[in-house]
Amino acid sequence: MRILILVDLLNNWALHNRAKAIKKYINNAEIEIRGVENRVEIRKALFDVTALEGHEKFDVIHFNFTYGVTLFHDFIIKNKDRCVITIVNERSLLEGFGVDKGLLEKIMKECPHITTVSRTISEKFKVRYIPNGIDKDLFFKCKNPVVGYAGTEKENKNVFEIIKACRELGLRFETAFYREGNPEYSHDKMQDFYMKLDVYIHASLTEGFNNTVIEALSCNVPVLMTKQGSWQEFEGWVEFIEPTCKDIKRGLQKILGRSLIEEKFTWEKIVSQYLEVYKSAVH
């Protein structure tokens, strides 16, 4: 299979990276990536001469951009069975940004191989949704977040639910326990403790005024806390959780975005969807 991918600006991160990922992860195809001139005043003169030169030798032509794509309208309609169109922004389709809106809607209706990175467009126009992805060879590092708690080990502080949640998520848990006469940190050293953290958790079952919460906030450390004590003071500045292991884990998943990426958004998984579209265009 020979595939030509047209990209609006070769240095555009989203568009060019998608094209490069497709070329990288589809190993059994011959893929060429070409840039499309982005200046409107000279586009018409250049499109047919440069972007589509030798198009006859390609099985699939992938228009991997939206802005200006309707300048290809006649070519796309004539070759619609081997053209793949990726709608990469909502403004073009919904507002006519950089396109003839009527011609773009015609392309959407007549061409069988339309994809989009927008769920809104996918649902409204009934076309295939394929999201963007991450190249793990480039983004191979991720932080190992540190979760912290300061205070006593009394039952009402609910510390063991935090410990359980961190253990199940494989997170590092740091404490600054206050033990009568023998605190782990003297108060003048607590700033050093908070500065080590990526998130502070206060999962109390009962509370007075949440002093360690304001200490963490003073260090710009994000806080998860239960609605106990003077919690109303912190609305809009913290995330509220229920005092259960399950809900603590729900709150903590926001600092574990790598798990979401591994599950749904690596290019290895996503590019296979483009391969399916290409195959449908060839057969």
Backbone as CSV, one residue per row, in Angstrom:
resi,resn,N_x,N_y,N_z,CA_x,CA_y,CA_z,C_x,C_y,C_z
1,MET,0.839,-1.195,0.000,0.000,0.000,0.000,0.877,1.250,0.000
2,ARG,0.547,2.200,-0.881,1.279,3.468,-0.937,0.340,4.582,-0.495
3,ILE,0.812,5.365,0.468,-0.042,6.376,1.096,0.645,7.730,1.039
4,LEU,-0.105,8.743,0.597,0.361,10.121,0.622,-0.413,10.856,1.710
5,ILE,0.322,11.416,2.680,-0.318,12.196,3.742,0.023,13.660,3.539
6,LEU,-0.999,14.481,3.372,-0.823,15.915,3.190,-1.040,16.617,4.517
7,VAL,-0.087,17.478,4.885,-0.108,18.150,6.183,-0.071,19.656,5.975
8,ASP,-0.981,20.354,6.632,-0.997,21.810,6.591,0.047,22.320,7.578
9,LEU,1.204,22.686,7.088,2.378,23.097,7.869,3.119,21.878,8.433
10,LEU,4.311,21.654,7.958,5.108,20.524,8.439,5.567,20.704,9.871
11,ASN,5.591,21.934,10.355,6.028,22.152,11.737,4.864,22.305,12.705
12,ASN,3.660,22.032,12.223,2.506,22.054,13.116,2.544,20.805,13.979
13,TRP,2.627,20.973,15.295,2.786,19.816,16.174,1.706,18.759,15.971
14,ALA,0.461,19.172,16.086,-0.622,18.182,16.069,-0.697,17.459,14.729
15,LEU,-0.738,18.214,13.633,-0.932,17.600,12.325,0.285,16.808,11.874
16,HIS,1.453,17.423,11.985,2.661,16.753,11.532,2.978,15.538,12.408
17,ASN,2.768,15.671,13.703,3.044,14.538,14.594,2.127,13.363,14.303
18,ARG,0.882,13.655,13.949,-0.017,12.558,13.583,0.504,11.840,12.350
19,ALA,0.904,12.610,11.355,1.423,12.012,10.125,2.682,11.192,10.396
20,LYS,3.579,11.734,11.213,4.811,11.010,11.527,4.522,9.735,12.304
21,ALA,3.541,9.782,13.186,3.187,8.582,13.947,2.616,7.510,13.039
22,ILE,1.775,7.916,12.094,1.226,6.947,11.144,2.353,6.294,10.348
23,LYS,3.293,7.101,9.893,4.413,6.559,9.123,5.268,5.630,9.980
24,LYS,5.423,5.971,11.239,6.270,5.177,12.135,5.651,3.832,12.477
25,TYR,4.341,3.818,12.708,3.715,2.614,13.255,2.979,1.761,12.230
26,ILE,2.924,2.218,10.971,2.434,1.336,9.907,3.660,0.913,9.104
27,ASN,4.179,-0.222,9.438,5.473,-0.650,8.894,5.380,-1.288,7.515
28,ASN,4.188,-1.776,7.168,4.075,-2.529,5.916,3.500,-1.685,4.788
29,ALA,3.650,-0.381,4.885,3.168,0.508,3.829,4.261,1.508,3.471
30,GLU,4.206,2.000,2.239,5.120,3.047,1.798,4.401,4.385,1.956
31,ILE,4.904,5.210,2.859,4.188,6.438,3.226,5.060,7.658,2.960
32,GLU,4.467,8.644,2.296,5.150,9.905,2.046,4.335,11.027,2.690
33,ILE,5.048,11.934,3.371,4.402,13.084,3.998,4.808,14.340,3.237
34,ARG,3.827,15.145,2.846,4.108,16.387,2.156,3.434,17.550,2.872
35,GLY,4.118,18.678,2.902,3.539,19.883,3.469,2.712,20.634,2.447
36,VAL,1.695,21.319,2.927,0.823,22.124,2.073,1.061,23.587,2.398
37,GLU,1.254,24.408,1.373,1.466,25.839,1.567,0.297,26.450,2.337
38,ASN,0.610,27.241,3.350,-0.417,27.734,4.258,-0.877,29.151,3.957
39,ARG,-0.259,29.847,3.016,-0.649,31.226,2.730,-1.760,31.243,1.685
40,VAL,-2.904,31.755,2.083,-4.104,31.663,1.252,-3.902,32.263,-0.128
41,GLU,-3.188,33.379,-0.216,-3.097,34.097,-1.486,-2.352,33.314,-2.560
42,ILE,-1.528,32.330,-2.174,-0.808,31.580,-3.210,-1.168,30.099,-3.211
43,ARG,-2.124,29.710,-2.398,-2.471,28.291,-2.328,-2.944,27.733,-3.660
44,LYS,-3.884,28.398,-4.275,-4.484,27.839,-5.478,-3.454,27.578,-6.560
45,ALA,-2.431,28.396,-6.587,-1.400,28.232,-7.607,-0.484,27.049,-7.312
46,LEU,-0.378,26.681,-6.048,0.600,25.661,-5.670,0.014,24.272,-5.430
47,PHE,-1.247,24.210,-5.041,-1.801,22.929,-4.600,-1.645,21.815,-5.631
48,ASP,-2.201,22.011,-6.808,-2.193,20.939,-7.795,-0.779,20.658,-8.303
49,VAL,0.082,21.688,-8.319,1.427,21.533,-8.863,2.334,20.771,-7.904
50,THR,2.243,21.110,-6.595,3.195,20.531,-5.651,2.589,19.445,-4.768
51,ALA,1.507,19.753,-4.088,0.980,18.811,-3.099,0.510,17.514,-3.730
52,LEU,-0.079,17.591,-4.912,-0.656,16.392,-5.532,0.173,15.863,-6.704
53,GLU,1.365,16.333,-6.841,2.216,15.864,-7.941,2.438,14.358,-7.845
54,GLY,2.172,13.647,-8.944,2.360,12.201,-8.977,1.370,11.435,-8.126
55,HIS,0.209,12.008,-7.890,-0.770,11.354,-7.002,-1.226,9.999,-7.536
56,GLU,-1.071,9.784,-8.851,-1.553,8.531,-9.454,-0.880,7.301,-8.869
57,LYS,0.338,7.468,-8.359,1.083,6.303,-7.862,0.679,5.904,-6.437
58,PHE,-0.204,6.693,-5.809,-0.596,6.401,-4.431,-1.965,5.716,-4.391
59,ASP,-2.053,4.734,-3.508,-3.331,4.043,-3.308,-4.295,4.881,-2.471
60,VAL,-3.734,5.626,-1.516,-4.538,6.428,-0.603,-3.927,7.818,-0.505
61,ILE,-4.778,8.830,-0.507,-4.335,10.201,-0.274,-5.069,10.703,0.962
62,HIS,-4.312,11.016,1.982,-4.881,11.406,3.288,-4.733,12.913,3.460
63,PHE,-5.853,13.618,3.424,-5.872,15.057,3.689,-5.953,15.251,5.192
64,ASN,-4.790,15.434,5.782,-4.654,15.469,7.240,-4.674,16.917,7.735
65,PHE,-5.698,17.646,7.350,-5.866,19.035,7.766,-7.264,19.467,7.360
66,THR,-7.739,20.588,7.899,-9.050,21.111,7.527,-8.935,22.475,6.860
67,TYR,-8.193,23.391,7.450,-8.070,24.753,6.923,-7.563,24.701,5.484
68,GLY,-8.390,25.160,4.530,-7.989,25.176,3.132,-8.287,23.913,2.362
69,VAL,-8.843,22.905,3.007,-9.024,21.620,2.327,-10.025,21.719,1.184
70,THR,-10.960,22.691,1.236,-11.950,22.773,0.159,-11.362,23.278,-1.149
71,LEU,-10.143,23.801,-1.138,-9.476,24.128,-2.390,-9.169,22.864,-3.195
72,PHE,-9.207,21.717,-2.503,-9.018,20.418,-3.161,-10.354,19.778,-3.534
73,HIS,-11.433,20.500,-3.388,-12.764,19.902,-3.500,-12.931,19.064,-4.767
74,ASP,-12.606,19.635,-5.917,-12.832,18.914,-7.174,-12.035,17.618,-7.215
75,PHE,-10.779,17.706,-6.772,-9.948,16.499,-6.762,-10.516,15.450,-5.810
76,ILE,-10.907,15.883,-4.631,-11.413,14.945,-3.615,-12.675,14.242,-4.107
77,ILE,-13.612,14.992,-4.661,-14.860,14.374,-5.136,-14.578,13.398,-6.277
78,LYS,-13.673,13.767,-7.159,-13.341,12.897,-8.288,-12.646,11.620,-7.826
79,ASN,-11.870,11.731,-6.735,-11.097,10.581,-6.239,-11.568,10.144,-4.852
80,LYS,-12.837,10.322,-4.565,-13.336,10.158,-3.204,-13.129,8.761,-2.628
81,ASP,-13.069,7.750,-3.480,-12.924,6.385,-2.959,-11.524,6.116,-2.422
82,ARG,-10.538,6.897,-2.833,-9.186,6.680,-2.314,-8.677,7.860,-1.482
83,CYS,-9.552,8.806,-1.184,-9.180,9.933,-0.337,-9.682,9.713,1.093
84,VAL,-8.806,9.979,2.044,-9.176,9.974,3.459,-9.087,11.412,3.942
85,ILE,-10.130,11.878,4.621,-10.159,13.248,5.121,-10.198,13.202,6.647
86,THR,-9.283,13.923,7.283,-9.335,14.066,8.737,-9.715,15.498,9.074
87,ILE,-10.854,15.661,9.727,-11.309,16.978,10.169,-10.634,17.259,11.504
88,VAL,-9.733,18.246,11.505,-8.885,18.448,12.685,-9.272,19.657,13.523
89,ASN,-10.247,20.442,13.060,-10.719,21.521,13.925,-12.204,21.751,13.726
90,GLU,-12.873,22.138,14.786,-14.320,22.344,14.734,-14.683,23.647,14.031
91,ARG,-13.806,24.642,14.096,-14.133,25.952,13.524,-14.388,25.882,12.024
92,SER,-13.602,25.068,11.313,-13.775,24.998,9.867,-15.140,24.433,9.506
93,LEU,-15.502,23.335,10.123,-16.752,22.680,9.770,-17.965,23.413,10.317
94,LEU,-17.861,23.909,11.529,-19.018,24.528,12.178,-19.155,26.010,11.867
95,GLU,-18.023,26.680,11.565,-18.066,28.125,11.357,-17.518,28.561,10.003
96,GLY,-16.985,27.617,9.221,-16.445,27.978,7.913,-15.087,28.634,7.964
97,PHE,-14.306,28.348,9.016,-12.985,28.967,9.184,-11.998,28.394,8.172
98,GLY,-11.534,29.239,7.235,-10.511,28.827,6.272,-10.992,27.868,5.206
99,VAL,-12.316,27.711,5.049,-12.860,26.797,4.043,-14.132,27.406,3.462
100,ASP,-14.569,26.817,2.362,-15.925,27.061,1.882,-16.805,26.062,2.622
101,LYS,-17.622,26.560,3.532,-18.381,25.673,4.411,-19.303,24.736,3.621
102,GLY,-19.934,25.264,2.577,-20.817,24.437,1.770,-20.077,23.303,1.090
103,LEU,-18.881,23.602,0.554,-18.089,22.562,-0.106,-17.591,21.526,0.897
104,LEU,-17.239,21.983,2.097,-16.775,21.039,3.106,-17.905,20.104,3.532
105,GLU,-19.094,20.631,3.679,-20.233,19.777,4.016,-20.525,18.784,2.897
106,LYS,-20.318,19.210,1.650,-20.502,18.296,0.518,-19.485,17.161,0.564
107,ILE,-18.232,17.521,0.877,-17.198,16.494,1.027,-17.592,15.518,2.126
108,MET,-18.090,16.050,3.243,-18.489,15.196,4.365,-19.586,14.214,3.960
109,LYS,-20.507,14.672,3.109,-21.640,13.826,2.718,-21.259,12.795,1.668
110,GLU,-20.363,13.185,0.755,-20.102,12.328,-0.401,-18.907,11.395,-0.241
111,CYS,-17.993,11.752,0.619,-16.773,10.942,0.743,-16.960,9.867,1.813
112,PRO,-16.605,8.640,1.514,-16.857,7.541,2.449,-15.812,7.387,3.554
113,HIS,-14.674,8.065,3.430,-13.575,7.827,4.379,-13.244,9.106,5.146
114,ILE,-14.128,9.492,6.045,-13.955,10.703,6.835,-13.650,10.323,8.282
115,THR,-12.622,10.947,8.853,-12.329,10.784,10.277,-12.257,12.171,10.911
116,THR,-12.319,12.206,12.222,-12.191,13.475,12.926,-11.570,13.246,14.294
117,VAL,-10.890,14.278,14.800,-10.336,14.212,16.148,-11.309,14.810,17.162
118,SER,-12.478,15.233,16.700,-13.472,15.881,17.560,-14.664,14.960,17.792
119,ARG,-14.952,14.688,19.047,-16.148,13.889,19.351,-17.425,14.633,18.956
120,THR,-17.413,15.948,19.091,-18.582,16.745,18.714,-18.916,16.547,17.241
121,ILE,-17.898,16.641,16.380,-18.108,16.454,14.950,-18.501,15.009,14.655
122,SER,-17.858,14.068,15.312,-18.166,12.664,15.093,-19.634,12.367,15.364
123,GLU,-20.135,12.877,16.470,-21.520,12.612,16.841,-22.507,13.370,15.966
124,LYS,-22.161,14.597,15.592,-23.085,15.412,14.800,-23.170,14.958,13.358
125,PHE,-22.027,14.559,12.777,-21.998,14.221,11.353,-21.854,12.723,11.104
126,LYS,-21.836,11.932,12.174,-21.781,10.472,12.055,-20.560,9.996,11.270
127,VAL,-19.406,10.547,11.631,-18.154,10.105,11.016,-17.254,9.495,12.092
128,ARG,-16.208,8.839,11.666,-15.373,8.072,12.596,-14.479,8.976,13.442
129,TYR,-14.533,8.763,14.736,-13.696,9.500,15.689,-12.403,8.736,15.937
130,ILE,-11.270,9.404,15.689,-9.953,8.847,16.019,-9.176,9.942,16.753
131,PRO,-8.881,9.763,18.031,-8.223,10.823,18.798,-6.744,10.945,18.460
132,ASN,-6.124,11.978,18.994,-4.680,12.116,18.893,-4.008,11.187,19.902
133,GLY,-2.689,11.056,19.769,-1.989,10.122,20.641,-0.647,10.648,21.120
134,ILE,0.018,9.813,21.869,1.321,10.117,22.451,2.340,9.099,21.964
135,ASP,3.495,9.592,21.557,4.613,8.722,21.181,5.429,8.443,22.437
136,LYS,5.379,7.214,22.898,6.075,6.868,24.143,7.584,6.870,23.989
137,ASP,8.080,6.887,22.752,9.524,7.015,22.563,9.984,8.455,22.841
138,LEU,9.061,9.399,22.742,9.377,10.798,23.039,8.984,11.158,24.472
139,PHE,7.833,10.667,24.904,7.349,10.942,26.261,7.462,9.656,27.084
140,PHE,8.695,9.316,27.407,8.952,8.062,28.113,9.139,8.264,29.611
141,LYS,9.189,9.509,30.046,9.338,9.796,31.467,8.002,10.242,32.051
142,CYS,7.762,9.870,33.285,6.610,10.414,33.998,6.981,10.543,35.473
143,LYS,6.394,11.523,36.115,6.680,11.751,37.528,6.133,10.608,38.373
144,ASN,6.817,10.351,39.472,6.290,9.440,40.483,5.744,10.326,41.600
145,PRO,4.448,10.652,41.541,3.909,11.658,42.458,4.044,11.247,43.923
146,VAL,4.233,12.251,44.757,4.348,12.041,46.196,3.091,12.587,46.870
147,VAL,2.457,11.729,47.642,1.254,12.090,48.386,1.642,12.288,49.845
148,GLY,1.074,13.287,50.488,1.460,13.545,51.867,0.292,13.767,52.801
149,TYR,0.580,13.520,54.083,-0.375,13.795,55.160,0.418,14.255,56.376
150,ALA,-0.140,15.242,57.087,0.471,15.694,58.328,-0.596,15.741,59.415
151,GLY,-0.216,15.319,60.610,-1.156,15.344,61.727,-1.009,14.126,62.605
152,THR,-2.027,13.858,63.394,-1.966,12.720,64.308,-2.391,11.437,63.603
153,GLU,-2.224,10.329,64.279,-2.650,9.030,63.766,-3.973,8.591,64.380
154,LYS,-4.679,9.528,64.955,-5.940,9.168,65.610,-6.958,8.692,64.583
155,GLU,-7.896,7.880,65.071,-8.869,7.238,64.190,-9.663,8.241,63.362
156,ASN,-10.014,9.393,63.964,-10.831,10.359,63.239,-10.102,10.994,62.050
157,LYS,-8.771,10.859,62.016,-7.999,11.413,60.895,-8.014,10.502,59.669
158,ASN,-8.409,9.241,59.869,-8.669,8.350,58.727,-7.424,8.077,57.876
159,VAL,-6.283,8.064,58.524,-5.014,7.940,57.788,-4.893,6.608,57.067
160,PHE,-5.438,5.563,57.654,-5.223,4.237,57.071,-5.943,4.070,55.732
161,GLU,-7.012,4.836,55.512,-7.647,4.810,54.190,-6.736,5.453,53.146
162,ILE,-6.018,6.490,53.546,-5.050,7.118,52.625,-3.924,6.137,52.309
163,ILE,-3.417,5.499,53.347,-2.332,4.529,53.158,-2.771,3.419,52.211
164,LYS,-3.985,2.921,52.417,-4.506,1.840,51.569,-4.628,2.298,50.119
165,ALA,-5.157,3.502,49.912,-5.328,4.013,48.546,-3.977,4.173,47.851
166,CYS,-3.006,4.728,48.563,-1.676,4.922,47.967,-1.008,3.596,47.658
167,ARG,-1.180,2.622,48.535,-0.597,1.301,48.300,-1.199,0.657,47.052
168,GLU,-2.523,0.769,46.910,-3.181,0.149,45.759,-2.812,0.846,44.450
169,LEU,-2.499,2.124,44.522,-2.117,2.865,43.320,-0.606,2.874,43.081
170,GLY,0.144,2.315,44.015,1.597,2.292,43.888,2.229,3.655,44.070
171,LEU,1.608,4.510,44.879,2.109,5.862,45.084,2.964,5.960,46.340
172,ARG,3.937,6.810,46.297,4.770,7.104,47.458,3.991,7.980,48.436
173,PHE,3.973,7.567,49.693,3.213,8.279,50.709,4.166,8.782,51.784
174,GLU,4.188,10.095,51.972,5.043,10.709,52.975,4.178,11.242,54.122
175,THR,4.665,11.067,55.339,3.911,11.541,56.503,4.752,12.472,57.361
176,ALA,4.046,13.336,58.045,4.653,14.149,59.100,3.758,13.968,60.325
177,PHE,3.882,12.804,60.951,3.015,12.472,62.082,3.372,13.319,63.301
178,TYR,2.313,13.777,63.947,2.512,14.451,65.229,2.283,13.438,66.335
179,ARG,3.355,13.098,67.008,3.264,12.199,68.157,3.649,12.989,69.400
180,GLU,2.856,12.880,70.443,3.035,13.663,71.667,4.489,13.682,72.096
181,GLY,5.081,14.861,72.067,6.454,15.023,72.530,7.512,14.579,71.550
182,ASN,7.083,13.961,70.415,8.090,13.439,69.485,7.573,13.533,68.042
183,PRO,7.320,14.732,67.550,6.833,14.877,66.175,7.913,14.510,65.170
184,GLU,7.490,14.013,64.021,8.458,13.672,62.963,9.141,14.929,62.416
185,TYR,8.423,16.043,62.415,8.982,17.324,61.978,8.661,18.369,63.035
186,SER,9.648,19.203,63.366,9.317,20.372,64.183,8.563,21.342,63.287
187,HIS,7.753,22.209,63.890,6.878,23.051,63.071,7.664,23.993,62.162
188,ASP,8.845,24.414,62.589,9.625,25.308,61.734,10.239,24.586,60.537
189,LYS,10.091,23.248,60.475,10.589,22.466,59.342,9.460,21.944,58.454
190,MET,8.215,22.250,58.805,7.086,21.706,58.042,7.062,22.198,56.593
191,GLN,7.542,23.401,56.340,7.579,23.866,54.955,8.386,22.907,54.086
192,ASP,9.482,22.390,54.625,10.297,21.431,53.871,9.488,20.179,53.536
193,PHE,8.639,19.757,54.464,7.793,18.585,54.215,6.820,18.850,53.076
194,TYR,6.112,19.952,53.133,5.115,20.234,52.097,5.757,20.398,50.725
195,MET,6.946,20.950,50.688,7.595,21.174,49.401,7.991,19.875,48.704
196,LYS,7.981,18.770,49.414,8.279,17.476,48.802,7.068,16.866,48.114
197,LEU,5.889,17.419,48.352,4.650,16.764,47.949,4.140,17.246,46.591
198,ASP,3.409,16.346,45.928,2.654,16.719,44.733,1.189,16.927,45.056
199,VAL,0.718,16.325,46.118,-0.652,16.521,46.571,-0.720,16.222,48.058
200,TYR,-1.546,16.991,48.749,-1.746,16.780,50.182,-3.168,16.269,50.398
201,ILE,-3.313,15.255,51.262,-4.630,14.673,51.520,-5.000,14.828,52.986
202,HIS,-6.213,15.324,53.191,-6.766,15.454,54.537,-8.120,14.754,54.522
203,ALA,-8.150,13.527,54.973,-9.348,12.673,54.841,-10.094,12.517,56.153
204,SER,-10.093,13.533,56.985,-10.669,13.450,58.325,-12.147,13.077,58.314
205,LEU,-12.527,12.346,59.372,-13.938,12.037,59.608,-14.599,13.144,60.424
206,THR,-13.830,13.784,61.281,-14.277,14.970,62.020,-13.112,15.939,62.075
207,GLU,-13.415,17.233,62.238,-12.334,18.215,62.193,-12.789,19.501,62.876
208,GLY,-11.810,20.298,63.294,-12.091,21.635,63.798,-11.809,22.631,62.689
209,PHE,-10.633,23.263,62.732,-10.172,24.062,61.608,-8.979,23.331,61.006
210,ASN,-9.000,23.183,59.677,-8.045,22.325,58.987,-6.709,23.041,58.800
211,ASN,-5.903,23.075,59.849,-4.693,23.892,59.837,-3.662,23.404,58.827
212,THR,-3.499,22.085,58.729,-2.507,21.594,57.769,-2.935,21.868,56.335
213,VAL,-4.224,22.004,56.108,-4.704,22.360,54.768,-4.200,23.738,54.371
214,ILE,-4.310,24.711,55.277,-3.828,26.047,54.908,-2.307,26.082,54.815
215,GLU,-1.635,25.225,55.569,-0.180,25.146,55.433,0.197,24.632,54.042
216,ALA,-0.481,23.564,53.609,-0.202,23.014,52.273,-0.531,24.036,51.194
217,LEU,-1.683,24.683,51.329,-2.067,25.688,50.340,-1.079,26.846,50.300
218,SER,-0.524,27.183,51.432,0.444,28.281,51.459,1.698,27.941,50.671
219,CYS,1.934,26.644,50.467,3.089,26.186,49.676,2.697,25.842,48.238
220,ASN,1.458,26.213,47.855,0.936,25.902,46.524,0.892,24.411,46.231
221,VAL,0.622,23.625,47.251,0.457,22.184,47.075,-1.032,21.892,46.922
222,PRO,-1.445,21.218,45.847,-2.857,20.874,45.674,-3.362,20.026,46.841
223,VAL,-4.618,20.227,47.206,-5.180,19.568,48.383,-6.446,18.797,48.024
224,LEU,-6.522,17.571,48.515,-7.758,16.795,48.530,-8.212,16.724,49.979
225,MET,-9.490,17.001,50.240,-9.946,16.983,51.623,-11.429,16.621,51.705
226,THR,-11.829,16.147,52.865,-13.227,15.864,53.121,-13.933,17.131,53.588
227,LYS,-15.240,17.102,53.508,-16.032,18.256,53.947,-16.268,18.175,55.453
228,GLN,-15.198,18.408,56.169,-15.240,18.419,57.631,-14.609,19.713,58.125
229,GLY,-14.974,20.114,59.350,-14.406,21.332,59.904,-14.836,22.554,59.118
230,SER,-13.903,23.436,58.849,-14.202,24.688,58.149,-13.997,24.561,56.647
231,TRP,-14.515,23.473,56.090,-14.273,23.190,54.685,-14.826,24.267,53.752
232,GLN,-15.880,24.969,54.186,-16.464,25.994,53.311,-15.450,27.091,52.956
233,GLU,-14.462,27.289,53.822,-13.447,28.312,53.567,-12.628,28.024,52.313
234,PHE,-12.608,26.759,51.902,-11.670,26.347,50.852,-12.349,26.008,49.531
235,GLU,-13.648,26.256,49.434,-14.346,25.953,48.187,-13.708,26.730,47.033
236,GLY,-13.485,26.022,45.938,-12.842,26.623,44.771,-11.330,26.504,44.777
237,TRP,-10.757,26.111,45.925,-9.303,26.024,46.049,-8.815,24.595,46.280
238,VAL,-9.700,23.712,46.660,-9.329,22.321,46.911,-10.324,21.418,46.183
239,GLU,-10.008,20.130,46.128,-10.976,19.156,45.638,-11.506,18.363,46.822
240,PHE,-12.805,18.248,46.880,-13.408,17.533,48.001,-13.576,16.059,47.669
241,ILE,-13.331,15.228,48.668,-13.427,13.777,48.521,-14.261,13.213,49.657
242,GLU,-14.751,12.007,49.447,-15.388,11.249,50.515,-14.296,10.499,51.282
243,PRO,-14.528,10.179,52.559,-13.472,9.551,53.369,-13.358,8.047,53.167
244,THR,-13.297,7.633,51.911,-13.180,6.209,51.596,-11.976,5.975,50.697
245,CYS,-11.455,4.777,50.757,-10.321,4.429,49.892,-10.689,4.629,48.424
246,LYS,-11.882,4.211,48.025,-12.317,4.324,46.636,-12.325,5.766,46.168
247,ASP,-12.846,6.672,47.003,-12.944,8.058,46.566,-11.600,8.778,46.649
248,ILE,-10.764,8.369,47.585,-9.401,8.919,47.625,-8.667,8.555,46.339
249,LYS,-8.837,7.318,45.890,-8.213,6.887,44.641,-8.761,7.673,43.452
250,ARG,-10.058,7.945,43.474,-10.652,8.749,42.400,-9.999,10.126,42.344
251,GLY,-9.815,10.742,43.497,-9.169,12.049,43.530,-7.724,12.005,43.071
252,LEU,-7.035,10.933,43.442,-5.616,10.823,43.104,-5.364,10.505,41.638
253,GLN,-6.363,9.990,40.939,-6.118,9.635,39.534,-5.767,10.860,38.691
254,LYS,-6.086,12.055,39.190,-5.761,13.267,38.443,-4.259,13.530,38.386
255,ILE,-3.494,12.909,39.285,-2.040,13.045,39.201,-1.408,11.784,38.623
256,LEU,-2.255,10.914,38.061,-1.773,9.677,37.454,-2.239,9.577,36.004
257,GLY,-2.102,10.690,35.285,-2.579,10.736,33.908,-1.909,9.740,32.990
258,ARG,-0.717,9.287,33.339,-0.017,8.314,32.489,-0.847,7.044,32.304
259,SER,-1.594,6.675,33.338,-2.430,5.471,33.247,-3.473,5.612,32.148
260,LEU,-4.078,6.802,32.051,-5.054,7.050,30.993,-4.407,6.966,29.622
261,ILE,-3.215,7.554,29.491,-2.509,7.536,28.203,-2.192,6.110,27.786
262,GLU,-1.676,5.316,28.717,-1.316,3.928,28.415,-2.547,3.125,27.993
263,GLU,-3.668,3.450,28.592,-4.896,2.710,28.304,-5.501,3.084,26.954
264,LYS,-5.457,4.391,26.586,-6.252,4.824,25.446,-5.528,5.645,24.386
265,PHE,-4.405,6.290,24.724,-3.908,7.334,23.832,-2.448,7.174,23.411
266,THR,-1.971,5.967,23.254,-0.649,5.790,22.649,-0.829,5.632,21.143
267,TRP,0.124,6.158,20.389,0.001,6.067,18.937,-0.031,4.621,18.466
268,GLU,0.625,3.723,19.184,0.598,2.321,18.766,-0.837,1.812,18.647
269,LYS,-1.681,2.239,19.586,-3.076,1.793,19.561,-3.906,2.578,18.559
270,ILE,-3.650,3.869,18.470,-4.492,4.725,17.643,-4.216,4.552,16.157
271,VAL,-2.950,4.390,15.787,-2.608,4.306,14.361,-3.270,3.101,13.694
272,SER,-3.487,2.052,14.444,-4.162,0.881,13.875,-5.546,1.240,13.343
273,GLN,-6.161,2.254,13.917,-7.475,2.699,13.436,-7.350,3.381,12.079
274,TYR,-6.269,4.140,11.884,-6.045,4.736,10.564,-5.766,3.656,9.529
275,LEU,-5.063,2.627,9.927,-4.788,1.531,8.997,-6.095,0.894,8.517
276,GLU,-7.049,0.748,9.424,-8.351,0.205,9.026,-9.018,1.095,7.976
277,VAL,-8.932,2.409,8.175,-9.529,3.342,7.218,-8.823,3.258,5.873
278,TYR,-7.479,3.185,5.903,-6.729,3.071,4.653,-7.110,1.800,3.886
279,LYS,-7.230,0.713,4.610,-7.589,-0.565,3.962,-8.958,-0.480,3.325
280,SER,-9.892,0.209,3.989,-11.224,0.334,3.430,-11.213,1.194,2.160
281,ALA,-10.254,2.130,2.078,-10.137,2.979,0.898,-9.505,2.230,-0.274
282,VAL,-8.693,1.239,0.032,-8.005,0.487,-1.014,-8.905,-0.584,-1.602
283,HIS,-9.736,-1.189,-0.768,-10.568,-2.311,-1.234,-11.940,-1.860,-1.696
